[in-house]
C-alpha cells in the first residue's frame, strides 16, 4: 500500500516534554487524566489503520469491509466506515509521515554511531531521493532543536543529522535499577510527547525507533507495589490511546543487531504482549518499547546488522 506523503524535520529532546508522560515508579499519581476523560465516551470514534500482508510479507489489496471482523473484549463491534487505499488515488489518500527516532538515551556511544552511519546511508542512497519523505527526531537530554520545514530531500535530512551531535545520557547511577528507571522515564516522556505532537498532524505516521529499548524492569527479583501497578496501568492506557489517536504505527529497530541476537533481552518482551485488562495485572514489562511497537501494529527487528535493509523492510 502506498500513499502520497509529506515530511518535516524534527530534532527533539526530553526536556521539551518534561511535564509529559510518566512520573517515577513510586509516584502517588494515578492514571493520566487524558485516558479517563475520553475512554468512556460512548460517542468516541476510533480510527484503526490496517495493512494486510500475506505470509511472505507482501501487501494484500482489493479488500472490502466484509473481509474484516472487529472485536472489542472478544465481542463483535460494528464497523461504521471503511476506506481502502492502494496508492493509486494520491489526491484522496491520507498523508503519510515517516519519522526516525535516533535514541541516544538508551544506546551506547559505539552503537549510536553505527546507527547514525546506517541511517545516513539510507537517507543518502539513490542520490538522496527518498521514495518516502522522512522526519528526524534525535532523543537526547542535551538540547532541543526543531526544524519544521517539510522536505523530501534525503541529503538535507542526512546533513541535519550530521550537524546535530547526539549527546549521551549520563546518569550517576546508570548501572543500577535507579538509572534504568530514569532512562525509562525519559523515554516514556519522549514517546508521550511525540504522540501528543503528532496527534495534531493529519494522516498516518510510521515511527522507526532506533534503539535497543529501555529496561523492562520486570522479573522475580523486581517486585512492584499496588500504587506502582496503578501507575503502570495508567501509562499503558494513556500511551496506547495516544499512539492510536495520533495514528502512529511504531517500529522497534535494534542497532545492536547480531551482537545481541538470541540474547534473553531480545525475546523477553514477548512475555508482556498480552493485553492488560486491570491494574492488578499490570507489570513494568508492559511498558517496553517492543511491546508498544507490536501492539501498535508495527514490527520488532532485533537480529540484523544491515539497518538500511531493515528500514526498507519496515516501509
Buried (B, 14 or more C-beta within 10 A) or exposed (E): BBBBBBBBBBBBBBEBBEEBBBEEBEEEEEBBEBBEEEEEEEEEEEEEBEEEEEEEEEEEEEEEEEEEEBEEEEEEEEEEEEEBBEEEEEEEBBBBBBBBBBBBBBBEEEBBEBBBEBBBBBBBBEEBEBEBBBBBBBBBBBBBBEBEEEBBBBBBBBBBBEEBEBBBBEBEEEEEEEBBBBBBBBBBBBBBBBBBBBBEBEBBBBBBBBBBBBBBBBEEEEEBEEBBBBBBBBBBBBBBBBBBBBBBBBBBBBBBBEEBEEEEBBEBBBBBBEEBEEBEEBBBBBBBBBBBBBBBBBBBBBBBBEBBEBBEBBB
